[in-house]
Amino acid sequence: VTVEAIDNLDVEVLYFYQLQPLDDSLIRAKCKTRKILLIEPFYSNTMVAHVAYLFQEKTRVESVGYPRVFIRNYGTLSEHLDFLGFTRDRIRKKVEELINL
């Protein structure tokens, strides 16, 4: 979904398959614009503080992830993914907003 969402956008994707340890030097080297969107397949904002700390300067870090609340709504998988922001259109909108800051 993330790769589809950024089609034809000038962005860089870093994929980490584990939460810790993160490759801090790779993140610093690749995130030159200081605009970072984390797609977290766990609670949102889990890695935001760590990534922001890496730069020690003005950096915009956004996150898409599961809210830290119990989800009580019923629906299909696609309805839940839309609610959580894990759809192509919702991710693309977040990326475009971040690019245009």
Secondary structure by P-SEA (a helix, b strand, c coil): cccccccccbbbbbbbccccccaaaaaaacccccbbbbbcccccccaaaaaaaacccbbbbbbbccccccccccccaaaaaaaacccaaaaaaaaaaaaac
